[in-house]
Amino acid sequence: MKQFLKDLILEAGKISLDYKARLSSLTVNRKSLKDLVTEADVAVEEFLVKQIKSRFPEHAVWGEETGSHAGGRYRWVIDPIDGTTSFVHEFPFYSVSIALEEEGKPILAAVYGPVLNELFMAEKGKGATLNNKPIHVSSRSVLSDCMLATGFACVRVDAKENNLPYFNKLLPLIRDIRRAGSAALDLSYVACGRFDGYWEMCLKPFDIAAGVLIVAEAGGIVTDFAGGTAGLPRQIIAANPAVHPQLLNLLKAST
């Protein structure tokens, strides 16, 4: 199934690039005032669902745009374009994200950034890779040496819980911060050591299903703000083993 997943996500990325090439003519709709969905989101997801159901008709599929498609013990969790706003604004940091679960637990994952042609993959118990080369989280341990990532999905969905207090608390303590707009890529960048840690709230399962496994298989730790996994994806902290407890203590103290 791993080769099938690799071929599938690369083709999905190619489809997204085809749509990106004619971005000015695409139909862009709104799920809400700030949350966008394009023809490309729908087309990529329809392609993925069709291919999965054709190859594995007994598998379930759960997609952000088309919802749930019934099946058995295996389920594919799909975000066809994670970072639609980036896609619409021609900011290169968007991704296709796919996770395969067995009885609710992720066993395979892939995140593909088509513009940069970077494919992150992981298999339960077998590590994580970037373009077929093994990756590992960073080894930095001092916050002032660290670059973190975050996002503001909470603002986009007008949630009462706001990330700004956490942002204001952490920013003075670290080297720098980045805001790319794709949770799947942020998690993948933690996995390969570009980011030392990442936190966010008010995400959806599609945003993080693949990235969580990629981080874990690269040696990282992923929890909610209480240090458990029950709160995902309402809250998420992903970091290397040295940085994670520091972020957890800071964010827990703020909740």
ABEGO torsion letter per residue (X at the ends): XAAAAAAAAAAAAAAAAAAAAAAAABBBBBABAABBBBAAAAAAAAAAAAAAAAABAABBBBBAAAEBBBBBABBBBBBABBGAAAAAAGBABBBBBBBBBBGGBBABBBBBBAAAGBBBBBBBGAEBBBGGBBBBBBABABAAABBBBBBAAAAAAGBABBAAAAAAAAAAABABBBBAGBAAAAAAAAAAGABABBBBBGBBAAAAAAAAAAAAAAGBBBBBAAGBAAAOAABBBBBBAAAAAAAAAAAAAAX
